[in-house]
């Protein structure tokens, strides 16, 4: 960090470090995605399209970027799972990371689609993002509710920490989350009849989803509890 000339050293930890794997895989993801977008846009400038590049190359790279991106997301989650902290266990970490991706991503794409006339695709993406965001909010509400008494000591301590010391962040997360869901629902209704209005609603929904998922991730990191030696910070 802060020393770009030593970036090549990231490859030295591929065998043991999830952080190195994340850096390499997400770097490849951005490269493949940028290449796919560039090749898809080249036909707009017909004279610049080399004859030796097949017409399907851009779409092929875009499709290939999906599993590479998901692999990078898995590496990101494993950075925290590998610490073996109880509250960062796979059952709590992987669903959160995946749900954030499948809520915010489709909603952002829906906004672009709606504003460019692809109303049916935009509506479907809005529905998908709406369902994922709602399920995620319901699951978190169940965890944080007073009636949900967990048998796990770490879950109880984390819930107490969040409710007492991180209560403002939790309330902001809940409010912005349901605002985002409401905007997504409005976008679903508007996309087919009024594409421009639907696109604007989807844009607001995507912005609200990104904001609320940022707050959720703050709770995920700040709400973790673990055992320390007495007297240590």
N, C-alpha and C positions, 0 to 999 in steps of 0.2 A: 504494500500500500504506500503510495506516494513516491514510488521508485519504478516508473514504467520501463526503464531499461533492464530491469530484472524480471520482467513479466515472464520470460521464458522459463523461469524456475518453477512455474506452476506445474509443468509437466513432470517434475521430479517426484511429486507426491501422488501421482495417479494410482499407484498400487495400494496406498494406505489412507489417503486423505479424501474425504467427501467434499471438502472445500475446493481442492484442486480439481476434482471431477466436475463439480458444478461450474467452475470457471471455464474449463475446456468445453464441456457440452453446451453450455449456454452461448459461449463464443461461436461454436459451430452452428448453433441454431440461428443466431443473428446473421451469420454469413450466408447460410442456405436460404433463409427467408428473404434477405436483401437481394440475393441473386435471382430468386424466383420472381420477386416483384419487378426487378429490372427487366428480365426477359419477357414478362407479361406485358410490360409497358412499351417495349421496343417496337412492336408492330404499329404503334401510333406514329412512329417516325420510320416509315417504311424503308427509306433509303439507307437507314442505319442498321437494318437487320441483316446480319451476315447469313449467307445462303447455307452455310454448313451447320447452323443451329436449327434443330428440328422444331416444328411449331409447338410440340407438346412439352418442350423442355421447361418452360416457365411454370406450367401447371404441375409438372412432375416434381420440381423443386419445392413448390408450395405444399404439396401433399407430403413430401418427405420431411418437411420442417415440423409437421405435427408430432410424430413420434419422438423426434429429437428434442422438441420443446418439452414434451411430457417427461422424457428422461432427465432433462435438466431440472424440472420441477421435483422429480423424485430425489435427485441429488441434493437439492435445497432442503427438502424435508429431512433427509438422512443426516444432515449436519447436526440437527438438534436431537434426532432419535439416537444418534451414536453417543451422546453424552450419558445415556442410560438414566436420565432423570425420569421419575415416575410420571410426572405431568407432561412430559414430552414423548410419551410412549407412542408407538405407531398408530394405535386406535384413535388417539386424539390429534395427532399431527397430520397424518396423510389426508384424512377427510377434510380438514380445515384448508390445507393448501390446495387440494383439488377443487373444493367448492368455491374458493375465492377465484380461481381461474375460470371455472365454468359458469360463474355468475357475472363477473365483470367483463370477461372477454366477449361473449355473445352479445351483451348489451351494447358494448362499444361498437361492434360490427353492425348491429341492428341500426344504430344511429346513422352510420355511413350508408347502409343499404337504403334506408327510408329516404334519406335526402337525395339519393341518386335514382329513385324510381323503382327499386326492387321491393315493393310493398309486402308481398306475400312472404318472401324470405325474411324480411325485417320483423314481421309479426311473429313468425315461428321462433326466431331467435329471442325476441322479447319474452315470449312464453317460456322458453327454456331457461333464460336467465332469471325470470320471475320465480319459477318453481324451485330452482336450486337455492336462490337467496332466501326464499321462505322456509325451506327445509332447514337450512343452516341456522336461521334465526330461532326457529322452534326448538331445535336441538340445544342451542345455547341457553334459551329461556328455561328449558327443563333442567339443565345443569345448575343454573344460578337460582332457581326458585327455592323458596324456603321449605317447601314441602318435599323437596328431593333430598333425602338423607342418604348420602353415599356411605358405603361400608369402608371406603378407602380413606385412610388417614390423610394422605396428601391432597386428595380431592376436597376434603372438608376444610383443611387449612387454607387451600387456595381460594375456595369459595368465601371463607371468612375474610381473607386478605382483600379480595376484590370488593366485597360488599362494604367493608369498613373504610379502607384506605384508597381504593380505586373506584369508589361509587360514582363519582362524576363522569369518569371515562365510561363506565358501564352504562349509565343512563344515556349519555351521548351516543353510544353505540346502538342502543335499542331504538332511540328516537330516529336517528339518521337511517338505521336499517329499515324501519317500517316506512319512512318517507321514501326511500329508494324503491321499496316494493310497490308503494302506491303509484309512484311515477312510472314504474315499469308496467303496471296494470293499465294506466292511462295511455301509455305508448302502444300497448297491444290493441286498445280500442281505436286509436286514432290512425294507426299505420295504414290500414286498408282504405279508409274513407278519406283521410286528409294526410297524405304522405309527408308534407312539409311539417305540419304540426306534430305528427307522429315522430318524425326525425328529431325535432326539438325536444319533445318529451323523452325520447330515448337517450338523447344527449344528457339531459338533466338527470335521468335515472342512472346512466353510467357514471356520471360525476359523483352522485350521491352514493352509489355502490362502492366506488373506489375510496371515498372518504370513510364510509362505515367499516369497510374491510381493513382500512388502516387502523381504526380504533380497535377493532377486534384483535388485530395482530399485536397492538400495544398491550392489551389484556393478556394475550397468550404469553408474551415475554415477561411482563412485569408481575403477572400473577403466579409465576412458578415458585414453589417452595421446595426446599431440600434441606437435609440435615447438615449442620456445620459443627465444627469443634467448638466447645464453649470458649467465649472470649474473643473469637475471630470476627472480622467484619463480615 
